[in-house]
């Protein structure tokens, strides 16, 4: 199942801002990284250019 930013624990205001820009589904690197970052963990993410790391 595809996760949403809401599923990942992103705040409602930020989810609304993303939706306003038609961004509703996190990329695979975002889906893997966001939960760890929200837990306050350090992260080194490696993914190809253009995969949504920023």
N, C-alpha and C positions, 0 to 999 in steps of 0.2 A: 504494500500500500504506500502511496506517495504521501509524504509528510507535508504539513503546512508550517508556516512560520509560527502559527499559534501552537501547533503540536510541540514545537521545539522550545516553547516557553518565552517567546518574544512578546514584549509588552503590547497591549492593545493599540496605543497610539502609534507605535512604530509599525505594527501590522497594517493599520489604516493608511499610513503614509506609503508603505510599499504597495498596497493594493491600488492606491490612487495613481501610481506609476505602472500599474498592470503587472506587478511582480507578486505572484501568489504562491509560487512553489520554490523552495530552496534548491540550489544545485546540490549535487552529491557531496562536494567538499563542504558546503555550508551545513548540510544536514549532519555531517559527521563532526564538524568542528564546533558548532554553536552550543550543543549541550555541555561539552567540556569547558568552554569559555565561560558559560553561565555559572558553572560550578566553581569558577575562580582558578581553574587549572591553567598552567602554561601549555602552550601548544606550538608545535612546529608542523605546519601543514604543507604538503607537497602535492601539487596538481598542475596540469598543463595550463599554459596561457589561455585565457578566455573562459575559464571554468567557474568564475564567480568568487574567487578568493577574497576580493575586497567587498 
